[in-house]
Amino acid sequence: MSLMRLKAESGDAGKRLDRWVTEQFPEESRNRIQQLIKDHHITVNDEAEKVNYRMKEGDQITVRIPDPEPLQVTPENISLDIFYEDDQVIVVNKPRGMVVHPAPGHMSGTLVNALLFHCRDLSGINGMLRPGIVHRIDKDTSGLLMVAKTDRAHRSLAQQLKNKTTSRVYLAIVHGSVATDTGTVDAPIGRDDKDRKKMAVTNHNSKSAVTHFRVLERFSRYTYLSCRLETGRTHQIRVHMAYIGYPLAGDPKYGFHKTLPIKGQALHAAELGFRHPVTGKWMHFTAAPPEDFSRLLRLLRSGQFS
């Protein structure tokens, strides 16, 4: 178990305890921080407090983070498209249809199952169900992911994501002819109040979200885009493009049903850049879109569905 003692500054006054601690430990999920507070692993001035305790200047915060649970997810011999690997990090090109990590009711066939078979040792910071996972992409989004093999690498990569110093570029096919050649969507994203399985642009319990987009090619009823993430909220590109009136083609949650012949949203994580967690060297990778995505482009260019 690791033990840390922190002190609240004047600018921290009024912040919720769970939010403040999560800011200090970006590699930990807020849910886990809340559970640590409830289990009295996190105390204020040596006293147990509730997750919604409001911080005061000078508060002494003690944080005890238990050692990660032993991994219990079953390694599976599933083929991986590996773009880079060393003793700290591995970069993989995830296929469409693969879930990133196990969850109750879905404990096999995931990227984590495959990673555990391939390299065994992964960062334990996110617990037994999400070892090594620093960021995620949706099941039906293909493309590049960086995975941490060590806790040191995990903390570095998580901090880079928080500091917005990574580079993440996606390719997308959206409905409609996007009017401007470039643009930025700066709109906060949170859980949809009407449907808790969806995200939405909202000012209620939301986080800032920024997506920059650039038109690559226009068709009569669709547009081919490059989207660069400044932040990485759940379903961010899908929500933002639907919000401005250009939902992703094939998106079953935020778009129209049965529009183009592709299973799931036409979205591919094509570029990934970050600094190596040990050497500090800038690493940059590019992955071509999968065949079903490329086929859509060929069909659109030939005049079909356009």
Secondary structure, DSSP 8 states (H G I E B T S, - for coil): -EEEEEE--GGGTT-BHHHHHHHH-TTS-HHHHHHHHHTTSEEETTB---TT-B--TT-EEEEEE-------S--------EEEE-SSEEEEEE-TT--SS-BTTB-SSSHHHHHHHHH-----TT-SSSTTBSS---TT-EEEEEEESSHHHHHHHHHHHHHT-SEEEEEEEEES--SSSEEEEE--EEE-SS-TTSEEE-SSSEE--EEEEEEEEE-SSEEEEEEEESS--TTHHHHHHHHTT--BTT-TTTS-SS-SS-SS--EEEEEEEEE-TTT--EEEEE----HHHHHHHHHHHTTTT-
